[in-house]
Amino acid sequence: MESVGISPNACTLTVLINCFCHLNRVDFGFSVLARILKLGYQPNQITLNTLINGLCLQGNIAGAVSFLDEMENKGYKPNAITSGTILNGLCKIGETGMAIKLLRRMEEGNFELDLTAYNTIIDSLCKDRFITEGMNLLSEMMSKGIQPDLITYNSLIQSLCNFGRWKEAKTLLNEMLQRRIMPGLRTFSIFMDTLCRKEMLTQAEEVFHEMIQRGIEPDTVAYSSLINGYCKTKRIDEATRLFHEMSNEGIIPNVVTYNTLLDGLCKNKQIAKAMALFQEMEDEKLDHDIVNYNILIDGLCDADKLTTARELFYSLPTKGLQPNVRTYTIMIKGLCQEGLIDEASELLEKMDGNGCSPNDCTYNKIIQGLLQHNETSKAMELVKIMINTHLIKDSSQYFTQTKLALFATILWRLWGHWNNVVMENQHPSLPVLAQGAAHFASFAVISWLDGLSRRDKEIQRRRPHIVKSCNALERALAIDALGMGPP
């Protein structure tokens, strides 16, 4: 431009700053700002907002706040876009607390704040699980004369539904309608997803039909939610019908939709249909990932089709996929179900070599298999490994039926070692001691359980089921003890 005698103005240079900022070269943007000042132009709010946005895009929020202070000191008054840009940047990096502090500072300094600024923080609070604080900020915002919109309500309704606060979500929906804010596709999808997760399919269907009556076309997410609801309630035929209806309506199923139906078919033992759907995914050129294979391998194992599951598992590298910890755990579970404990143990040993360390769930599955096949010593060795690798951290967190069995078994072994002499001599009182050891193990677990249940409501809720398992375990251990000989 300059070579042909055309001098750039402030608007042209601001466009150049914007280009540099989006190219992640904010430093060049500030160089252009210096050129603007050198040419005698005064940067406007658009120029300064562009630089602040560039700093936020870089993740340099501290630099953006510092530049904001500098702007104020030089007499530039930030506008709503300035405020919103920095608040959005802070919320995106998870600094919601800092965003609220900045909001308070802006309110005290009579900054121009609009609905977008409040929506940004409300959404961030909801995502950070501070729903009560989000609701309070809504009330505060309305008291300042700033009215909520559909985005505000969607953020709050989504969070309330996530936390199971269904009645409050419905109250907010009614409040929306009273304010003549019409629910959109996302609002309907949130409610449908919540209803389906609660297995309230009749209400979910009503929401689905109301959405259509209002002229809102369901999208892939809405259809996928309802298909998931049908699958969870074992209404697999209706799920399949809706899947085909979706395709006929021109709505293209995505990987989530396919996986949802695939999982439903597998869990309902409709393996032939699951295999056909899996093939359809390949025909549609949808990328298969390890999740698809995990679902199908798990379904095959549960349907006693271990040979096919094994073939699919070992074919993964040829398809450019590596098994993850879930894949290995599924296969180990399947092998244990078929009594192939040695093969399951070999697969466990291969995991670390393949760069995939077993987790507590993997160990639990093989320990269950070992206990079911009277391989108590091997099971105890794996428990030691779990302790050494810190996979058993907190007793309440890992309080499962598997570890209940292990704990009782270990207590039995300790009792047996303490009474080793009696057992070696085949003392006549051995049956009594065996029963005593089993009873002691069960009693210890239930006592431990009672201690935990005072602090943990989930343990308290599950107590009757666990006590029942203890009683069954007590009988099993006593029988096992009589046939084991010395520990």
C-alpha positions in Angstrom: 0.0 0.0 0.0 2.7 2.4 1.0 4.7 1.6 -2.1 1.9 3.0 -4.2 1.4 6.0 -2.0 -1.5 4.8 0.1 -1.1 5.3 3.8 -2.8 2.8 6.1 -5.3 4.3 8.6 -6.2 3.1 12.1 -8.9 0.8 10.7 -6.5 -1.0 8.3 -3.9 -1.4 11.0 -6.5 -2.8 13.4 -7.4 -5.5 10.8 -3.7 -6.3 10.7 -3.5 -6.6 14.5 -6.5 -9.0 14.4 -4.7 -11.2 11.8 -1.5 -11.3 13.9 -3.5 -12.2 17.0 -5.3 -15.1 15.3 -1.9 -16.3 14.0 -0.8 -16.4 17.7 1.7 -13.5 17.1 0.4 -11.0 19.6 3.9 -9.5 19.8 3.6 -8.4 16.2 0.1 -7.0 17.1 1.7 -4.8 19.8 4.3 -3.7 17.2 1.5 -2.5 14.9 -0.1 -0.7 17.9 3.2 1.2 18.3 3.0 2.1 14.6 -0.6 3.4 15.1 0.6 5.7 17.9 3.7 6.8 15.9 1.5 7.8 12.9 -0.5 10.0 15.3 -3.7 7.9 15.4 -5.5 7.2 18.6 -6.4 3.5 19.0 -10.1 2.9 19.6 -11.9 0.3 21.7 -11.9 -2.2 18.8 -8.1 -2.0 18.5 -7.6 -2.5 22.2 -10.2 -5.3 22.5 -8.5 -7.1 19.6 -5.2 -7.1 21.5 -6.9 -8.3 24.7 -8.6 -11.1 22.8 -5.2 -12.1 21.3 -3.7 -12.3 24.8 -6.6 -14.4 26.0 -6.3 -16.7 22.9 -2.7 -17.2 23.9 -3.7 -18.1 27.4 -1.9 -15.0 28.8 -4.8 -13.9 31.0 -2.5 -12.1 33.4 -1.1 -10.1 30.5 -4.7 -9.2 29.4 -5.7 -8.0 32.9 -2.4 -6.0 33.1 -3.1 -4.4 29.7 -6.7 -3.6 30.9 -5.2 -1.7 33.9 -2.9 0.2 31.6 -5.8 1.1 29.3 -7.7 2.5 32.3 -4.7 4.5 33.6 -4.4 6.1 30.1 -8.0 7.1 30.1 -9.5 4.4 27.9 -12.8 3.1 29.2 -13.3 -0.6 28.6 -16.7 -1.6 27.2 -18.8 -4.7 27.6 -16.8 -6.6 25.0 -13.6 -5.9 26.9 -15.0 -7.2 30.1 -16.6 -10.2 28.5 -13.4 -11.2 26.6 -11.3 -11.3 29.8 -14.0 -13.0 31.9 -14.4 -15.6 29.2 -10.6 -16.2 29.1 -10.4 -16.7 32.8 -13.4 -19.1 32.8 -11.9 -21.1 30.0 -8.7 -21.8 32.0 -10.8 -22.8 35.0 -10.1 -19.6 37.0 -13.8 -19.0 37.9 -12.9 -17.6 41.3 -10.6 -15.0 39.7 -13.3 -14.2 37.1 -15.8 -13.4 40.0 -13.2 -11.2 41.7 -12.7 -9.3 38.5 -16.5 -9.0 38.0 -16.8 -7.5 41.4 -14.0 -5.0 40.6 -15.7 -4.1 37.4 -19.0 -3.6 39.2 -17.3 -1.2 41.7 -15.5 0.6 38.9 -18.8 1.2 36.9 -17.5 -0.9 34.0 -20.0 -1.7 31.3 -21.3 -5.2 32.0 -23.9 -7.0 29.9 -25.7 -10.3 30.0 -22.8 -12.1 28.2 -20.4 -11.4 31.1 -22.9 -12.9 33.6 -23.7 -15.8 31.4 -20.0 -16.7 31.0 -19.5 -16.9 34.8 -22.8 -18.6 35.5 -21.9 -21.3 32.9 -18.4 -21.7 34.4 -19.9 -22.0 38.0 -22.3 -24.7 36.8 -19.4 -26.6 35.1 -17.4 -26.3 38.3 -20.3 -27.9 40.2 -21.2 -24.6 42.1 -24.8 -24.6 41.0 -26.1 -22.8 44.2 -23.6 -20.0 43.5 -24.8 -19.9 39.9 -28.4 -19.6 41.0 -27.4 -16.8 43.4 -25.6 -14.9 40.6 -28.8 -15.2 38.5 -30.8 -13.5 41.2 -28.2 -10.8 41.6 -28.0 -10.2 37.9 -31.8 -9.8 37.7 -31.8 -7.4 40.6 -29.5 -5.2 38.5 -32.1 -5.2 35.7 -30.2 -7.6 33.5 -32.7 -10.2 32.3 -31.7 -13.9 31.6 -32.0 -15.4 28.2 -32.2 -19.0 26.9 -28.4 -19.5 27.3 -28.6 -18.5 31.0 -31.4 -21.0 31.7 -29.8 -23.8 29.7 -26.6 -23.6 31.7 -28.5 -23.8 35.0 -31.0 -26.4 33.9 -28.2 -28.6 32.6 -26.3 -28.4 35.9 -29.5 -29.0 38.0 -30.3 -32.1 35.9 -26.7 -33.4 36.3 -27.1 -33.2 40.1 -30.5 -34.9 40.1 -32.2 -31.7 41.2 -35.1 -32.5 38.8 -37.8 -30.5 40.6 -35.7 -27.3 40.6 -34.9 -27.8 36.9 -38.7 -28.0 36.1 -39.3 -24.9 38.2 -36.7 -23.0 36.1 -38.4 -24.3 32.9 -41.7 -22.9 34.1 -40.0 -19.6 35.0 -38.6 -19.5 31.5 -42.1 -20.0 29.9 -43.6 -17.3 32.2 -40.9 -14.9 30.9 -41.9 -16.0 27.3 -38.5 -17.4 26.7 -39.2 -20.4 24.5 -37.1 -23.6 25.1 -34.8 -24.5 22.3 -33.4 -27.8 21.0 -30.7 -27.9 23.7 -33.3 -27.3 26.4 -35.4 -30.2 25.2 -32.3 -32.4 24.8 -31.2 -31.7 28.4 -34.6 -32.8 29.7 -34.8 -35.8 27.5 -31.3 -37.0 28.5 -32.2 -36.6 32.2 -35.5 -38.4 31.9 -33.9 -41.3 29.9 -31.1 -41.6 32.5 -33.8 -41.8 35.2 -35.6 -44.4 33.0 -38.7 -42.2 32.8 -39.3 -43.1 29.2 -43.0 -42.1 29.0 -42.1 -38.5 30.0 -39.1 -38.5 27.7 -41.3 -39.5 24.8 -43.7 -36.7 25.7 -40.9 -34.2 25.6 -39.7 -35.6 22.3 -43.2 -35.2 20.7 -43.7 -31.7 22.2 -40.4 -30.6 20.7 -41.6 -31.7 17.2 -45.0 -30.0 17.8 -43.2 -26.8 18.5 -41.5 -27.0 15.1 -38.1 -27.9 16.5 -36.5 -30.7 14.6 -34.8 -33.3 16.8 -31.1 -33.7 16.1 -28.6 -36.6 16.5 -28.2 -35.8 20.2 -32.0 -35.9 20.9 -32.4 -39.2 19.0 -29.4 -40.7 20.7 -30.7 -39.8 24.2 -34.1 -41.6 23.5 -32.3 -44.6 21.9 -30.2 -44.8 25.1 -33.3 -44.7 27.2 -34.9 -47.5 25.3 -31.7 -49.6 25.5 -31.4 -49.0 29.3 -35.0 -50.2 29.8 -34.4 -53.3 27.6 -36.9 -52.0 24.9 -34.4 -52.8 22.2 -36.9 -53.2 19.4 -38.1 -49.6 20.0 -34.5 -48.5 20.1 -33.9 -50.2 16.7 -37.1 -48.7 15.2 -36.1 -45.2 16.3 -32.6 -45.7 14.9 -34.0 -46.5 11.5 -36.6 -43.7 11.8 -33.8 -41.3 12.5 -32.0 -42.3 9.3 -35.2 -42.1 7.3 -35.7 -38.5 8.5 -32.3 -37.6 7.1 -30.6 -37.3 10.6 -27.2 -39.0 10.3 -26.3 -41.2 13.3 -22.9 -40.5 14.8 -20.5 -42.8 16.5 -22.2 -42.2 19.9 -25.6 -43.3 18.4 -24.1 -46.5 16.9 -22.2 -47.3 20.1 -25.4 -46.8 22.2 -27.4 -49.2 20.1 -24.5 -51.6 19.8 -24.2 -51.7 23.6 -28.0 -52.2 24.0 -28.0 -55.1 21.5 -25.0 -56.8 23.2 -26.5 -56.4 26.7 -29.7 -57.9 25.4 -27.8 -60.9 24.0 -28.8 -60.0 20.4 -25.3 -60.6 19.1 -26.2 -61.3 15.5 -27.9 -57.9 15.2 -24.9 -56.3 17.0 -22.5 -57.8 14.5 -24.7 -56.6 11.6 -24.7 -53.1 13.1 -20.9 -53.2 13.6 -20.6 -54.1 9.9 -22.9 -51.3 8.9 -20.6 -48.9 10.7 -17.8 -50.1 8.5 -20.0 -49.8 5.4 -20.8 -46.2 6.4 -17.0 -45.6 6.8 -17.5 -44.5 10.4 -14.1 -44.7 12.1 -14.0 -47.7 14.5 -12.3 -46.9 17.7 -11.4 -49.1 20.7 -14.7 -48.2 22.3 -16.7 -50.0 19.6 -14.5 -53.1 19.9 -14.7 -53.1 23.7 -18.5 -53.1 23.5 -18.6 -55.9 21.0 -15.9 -58.1 22.7 -17.7 -57.7 26.0 -21.0 -58.7 24.4 -19.4 -61.7 22.8 -17.9 -62.8 26.2 -21.2 -62.4 28.0 -22.9 -64.5 25.2 -20.5 -67.3 25.7 -18.8 -66.7 22.4 -15.3 -66.5 23.7 -13.6 -67.9 20.5 -15.0 -65.0 18.4 -14.2 -62.5 21.2 -10.6 -63.8 21.3 -10.2 -63.6 17.5 -11.5 -60.0 17.6 -9.2 -59.1 20.4 -6.0 -60.4 18.8 -7.0 -58.8 15.4 -6.9 -55.3 16.9 -3.2 -54.5 16.0 -3.9 -55.4 12.4 -6.7 -52.7 12.4 -4.3 -50.1 13.7 -5.8 -50.2 17.3 -4.1 -51.0 20.6 -6.1 -52.6 23.4 -6.6 -50.3 26.4 -7.0 -51.4 30.0 -10.8 -51.8 29.5 -10.2 -54.2 26.6 -7.7 -56.3 28.6 -10.1 -56.3 31.6 -13.0 -57.5 29.4 -10.9 -60.4 28.0 -9.6 -61.4 31.4 -13.2 -61.5 32.7 -14.3 -63.6 29.7 -11.4 -66.0 30.1 -12.1 -66.4 33.9 -15.8 -67.0 33.1 -14.8 -69.9 30.9 -12.4 -71.3 33.6 -9.3 -70.4 31.6 -7.4 -69.0 34.6 -3.9 -69.7 33.3 -4.6 -67.8 30.0 -6.1 -64.9 31.9 -3.0 -64.8 34.1 -0.8 -64.8 31.1 -2.7 -61.9 29.6 -2.4 -60.0 32.8 1.4 -60.4 32.7 1.5 -59.2 29.1 -0.3 -56.0 29.9 2.7 -54.1 31.3 4.9 -55.3 28.5 2.4 -53.8 26.0 2.5 -50.5 27.8 -0.9 -50.9 29.5 -0.8 -51.2 33.2 -3.7 -53.1 34.9 -6.0 -51.1 37.2 -7.9 -52.1 40.3 -10.8 -53.3 38.1 -8.5 -55.6 36.1 -7.1 -57.2 39.3 -10.6 -57.5 40.8 -11.8 -59.6 37.8 -8.9 -62.0 37.9 -9.0 -62.3 41.7 -12.7 -63.1 41.4 -11.8 -65.9 38.9 -9.0 -67.2 41.1 -11.2 -67.3 44.2 -14.0 -69.1 42.3 -11.5 -71.8 41.2 -10.0 -72.1 44.7 -6.7 -70.4 43.8 -6.6 -68.6 47.1 -2.8 -68.3 47.3 -2.5 -66.7 43.9 -5.4 -64.3 44.7 -3.5 -63.2 47.8 -0.4 -62.6 45.8 -2.3 -60.3 43.5 -3.7 -58.4 46.5 -0.1 -57.9 47.7 0.7 -56.4 44.3 -2.3 -54.1 44.5 -1.2 -52.9 47.9 2.5 -52.4 46.7 1.3 -50.5 43.6 -1.1 -48.4 45.7 -4.1 -49.6 43.8 -5.8 -50.2 47.2 -5.7 -46.8 48.7 -8.9 -46.1 50.7 -11.0 -48.9 52.1 -14.3 -47.0 51.6 -13.5 -46.1 48.0 -12.6 -49.7 47.1 -15.3 -51.4 49.2 -16.6 -54.0 46.7 -17.8 -57.5 47.0 -14.5 -58.8 45.6 -12.4 -57.1 48.3 -14.9 -58.2 50.9 -14.2 -61.8 49.8 -10.5 -61.2 49.8 -10.6 -59.6 53.2 -12.5 -62.4 54.7 -10.2 -65.0 53.0 -7.0 -63.2 54.3 -8.4 -63.2 57.8 -9.1 -66.9 57.5 -5.5 -67.5 56.3 -4.1 -65.5 59.3 -6.3 -67.5 61.7 -5.0 -70.7 60.0 -1.4 -69.7 60.4 -1.9 -68.8 64.1 -3.4 -72.2 64.6 -1.0 -74.0 62.3 0.1 -76.7 64.9 -3.5 -77.8 65.5 -4.1 -78.0 61.7 -0.9 -80.0 61.0 -1.9 -82.5 63.7 -5.4 -82.8 62.2 -6.8 -82.1 65.6 -10.4 -83.3 66.1 -11.5 -79.8 66.7 -10.5 -78.7 63.2 -14.1 -78.4 61.9 -15.0 -76.1 64.8 -11.9 -74.0 64.2 -12.6 -73.8 60.5 -16.2 -72.6 61.2 -14.8 -70.2 63.9 -12.3 -68.7 61.4 -15.0 -68.2 58.8 -17.3 -66.7 61.4 -14.6 -64.4 62.7 -13.8 -63.2 59.1 -17.5 -62.4 58.5 -17.9 -60.7 61.9 -14.8 -58.6 61.3 -16.0 -57.4 57.9 -19.5 -56.5 59.1 -18.0 -54.6 62.1 -15.7 -52.8 59.7 -18.7 -52.1 57.5 -20.7 -50.6 60.4 -17.8 -48.2 61.1 -17.7 -47.1 57.5 -21.4 -46.7 57.1 -21.6 -44.0 59.8 -19.5 -41.8 57.5 -20.6 -43.0 54.1 -24.2 -43.1 53.0 -23.5 -45.2 50.0 -22.0 -48.0 52.2 -25.0 -47.6 54.5 -27.4 -48.1 51.6 -25.6 -51.2 50.4 -25.2 -52.7 53.9 -28.0 -55.3 53.6 -26.6 -56.7 50.3 -23.1 -56.8 51.7 -24.2 -58.5 54.9 -26.0 -61.1 52.8 -22.8 -61.7 50.8 -20.9 -62.0 54.1 -23.2 -64.7 55.4 -22.9 -66.7 52.2 -19.2 -66.2 52.2 -18.9 -67.4 55.8 -20.5 -70.7 54.8 -18.3 -71.0 51.7 -15.1 -70.3 53.6 -15.9 -72.9 56.3 -16.4 -75.5 53.6 -13.3 -74.3 51.7 -11.3 -74.4 54.9 -12.2 -78.1 55.6 -10.9 -79.1 52.1 -7.8 -76.8 52.0 -5.5 -78.4 54.6 -2.9 -76.1 56.2 -2.8 -72.6 54.7 
